Amino acid sequence: MSSNHHCELPMSRPSLVRIASALLVLSLASVPLASAGTNEAPFPTAAALCHHTAIAEEGFVPIGGIEQWVTIHGAHCDSPVVLFIHGGPGNPLSPFAAKVYGSWESRFTLVQWDQRGAGKTFGHNPGSAQASLSIEQMSQDGIALAQYLTAHLGQKKIILMGSSWGSVLAVHMAMARPDLFYAYVGSSQLVDGEQNASAAYRQALDRARRIGDTGSVTKLVALGAPPWTDPHSFGALRRITRRYEASASTAAPADWWQPAPAYTGTSVQQEEDAGEDYSYLQYVGKDGHGMFWQINLPALGGEFRIPVFLVQGAEDLNTVPPMTKHYFDTLHAPQKAYVLVPHTGHDPNVAMVDAQYRLLIQRVLPLTK
């Protein structure tokens, strides 16, 4: 793929819990590490102990004043590092990462992070339910984690990936600290909260009328165009757009969304659900003043100092392709590419994951050499 084109393709201070393979398991278990975002010299890092062996670490890392859940997995501990910034907010990838992205571990070290207010991070910090979330705070958390990873894993830079809500944080991170990242790979890119919602609403209403879905037309007309102050409005629209996306997209394998055993206990699931509810209300707001309405990536400017690659589902009715493509066209970057994936909606399926992987191998991996 050439540059600048549009193509269509078919831990805590006491210890970071380690589940390392073979030679690393005895060396790394219970070794204290420095806090993310500090200049403290850690005890032996994974980089210092790395001899081309596999790495598998899971635990809480101090980030932004609280302990946040981070997992690190790869077949070779010195492989390029990919940091995933999950969507939602409140929908961590960590319970599903092994099935969705596990095959990438042969070429990359994969890092999942349960953001502030989500998943195990929320469950570990029950007092956080009384706090407010902000784009600025969460993007700073992400930067602190990236700094931690470069030091802990002995990498000059890492690869940044963000999807949906995570794409907002990732752009803020890439703009603020391009020195930490080889490239940004975004999927289902959010651009502007109010404009995204308006575009999604218009496309859903147009489709409902075109196919004669009178029930959905009635619901959408009653809902009215955004902006909204009722947090239920988002869910009402998304239930309709999910149904339309499903009818035009290839579904992901069902087992992708079966959580790994470590995430299946009743208490863990309760924490996941509570975090999702909390994050959702922080996102949409009870009175129309949530984080979603503050999203405005064009206001950050269009100058990226790192390569930018966007992967977009052609059937996405949440972050609609025309809006993502228009944003892409305004960007200036050392390299950029826009990949439109057919038969794909907002959520990942095999085609989207394959497109992401091809970009990583063909366009990003050479940047890490």
C-alpha positions, 0 to 999 in steps of 0.5 A, spaced: 500 500 500 502 506 498 502 512 502 496 517 503 491 513 499 484 510 500 484 502 499 478 497 500 480 490 503 476 484 502 503 494 576 502 495 583 508 497 587 509 491 591 509 486 585 506 486 578 503 479 578 507 474 573 505 468 569 511 468 565 513 462 561 519 457 562 526 461 564 522 468 566 517 465 571 522 464 577 526 470 575 520 475 574 515 472 580 514 478 585 519 482 582 517 490 584 517 495 579 517 502 578 510 506 578 508 508 571 509 515 570 515 516 575 523 516 574 524 511 579 529 506 577 525 499 577 528 492 580 530 488 574 525 489 568 522 484 563 527 488 558 533 486 563 531 479 563 529 478 556 533 472 552 528 472 546 523 468 551 515 469 551 512 474 556 506 473 560 504 478 565 498 480 568 497 485 574 496 492 577 500 498 575 500 505 579 498 510 574 495 517 575 494 515 582 490 509 582 492 502 581 490 500 574 490 493 570 495 491 565 496 485 561 502 484 557 503 477 552 507 475 547 511 470 544 518 474 544 519 479 550 523 483 545 518 484 540 515 490 538 509 492 543 502 494 541 498 498 546 491 497 545 486 503 547 479 499 548 472 502 547 466 503 551 468 507 555 467 501 560 468 495 555 475 492 556 478 488 551 482 484 556 477 478 557 477 477 550 484 479 547 487 472 547 481 469 542 481 476 538 488 478 537 492 472 540 495 470 534 499 476 533 503 474 539 508 471 534 510 477 532 508 483 537 508 483 544 500 485 546 498 490 552 491 490 554 489 496 559 483 496 563 482 504 563 480 508 569 472 506 571 473 500 567 473 492 568 478 490 573 481 497 574 474 499 577 473 493 581 480 494 584 478 502 586 471 502 588 472 509 591 473 511 584 465 511 583 465 517 586 469 521 581 468 524 574 472 521 568 475 526 563 478 525 556 484 529 559 485 525 565 484 518 561 489 520 556 494 522 561 493 515 564 495 512 557 501 516 556 503 514 563 502 507 561 506 508 555 512 511 558 512 505 563 512 500 557 517 503 554 522 503 560 519 496 563 520 492 556 526 496 554 523 499 547 524 506 544 517 507 542 511 502 542 505 502 537 498 505 539 492 502 537 485 505 539 478 503 537 471 507 538 472 511 544 479 508 545 480 512 538 479 519 542 484 517 547 489 515 542 489 521 538 490 525 544 496 521 546 499 521 539 498 528 539 501 530 546 507 525 546 509 523 539 516 521 541 513 515 545 509 512 538 512 509 532 505 509 529 497 510 530 492 505 528 485 507 529 479 503 528 472 505 528 474 512 529 470 517 533 471 525 530 466 529 534 461 527 539 455 531 536 457 531 529 458 523 530 451 522 533 447 527 528 450 523 522 449 516 525 442 518 527 441 521 520 443 514 516 439 510 521 433 514 519 434 514 512 435 507 512 429 505 516 425 509 511 428 506 505 427 499 507 420 500 510 422 499 517 416 503 520 417 501 527 424 504 527 422 510 524 417 511 529 422 510 534 427 515 531 422 520 530 420 520 537 427 520 539 429 526 535 435 528 532 441 530 537 444 533 542 440 529 547 440 530 555 437 523 556 442 518 557 437 513 554 437 516 547 444 513 546 442 506 547 435 507 543 439 509 537 444 504 538 439 498 538 437 500 531 443 501 528 446 494 531 440 491 528 442 494 521 449 493 522 448 485 523 444 485 517 449 487 512 456 485 516 459 478 517 459 476 524 465 475 529 466 468 531 461 467 537 467 464 541 470 471 541 466 474 546 466 468 551 471 471 556 477 468 559 476 464 565 480 469 569 474 474 568 468 469 569 467 469 576 461 472 579 464 478 583 468 479 577 462 480 572 459 484 577 465 489 577 465 489 569 457 491 569 458 496 575 464 499 571 460 499 564 454 502 568 459 508 571 463 509 565 457 509 560 453 515 565 460 519 565 460 518 557 453 520 555 452 525 562 445 525 565 444 532 563 447 532 556 454 534 559 458 527 558 465 526 555 462 524 549 459 531 547 466 534 549 469 530 543 472 534 538 478 532 534 479 537 529 480 542 534 486 539 536 489 540 529 490 535 523 498 535 524 501 528 526 508 527 527 507 520 527 504 515 521 496 514 522 492 508 519 485 508 520 481 502 519 473 503 518 468 498 517 464 500 511 457 498 514 459 502 521 452 506 523 456 508 529 462 512 527 459 512 519 465 512 514 463 519 510 465 522 517 471 518 518 474 519 511 473 526 511 477 527 518 482 522 515 483 527 509 484 533 513 490 530 516 497 531 515 502 525 517 509 522 515 505 516 512 497 515 512 492 510 509 485 509 510 482 502 509 475 501 508 473 494 510 467 491 507 461 487 510 464 490 517 460 494 522 462 498 528 465 492 532 471 488 530 470 481 526 475 477 522 475 482 516 477 488 521 482 484 525 485 481 518 486 489 516 489 491 522 494 486 522 496 487 515 497 494 516 501 492 522 505 488 518 506 492 511 506 499 514 508 499 521 513 493 523 518 496 518 518 503 522 520 499 528 527 496 525 
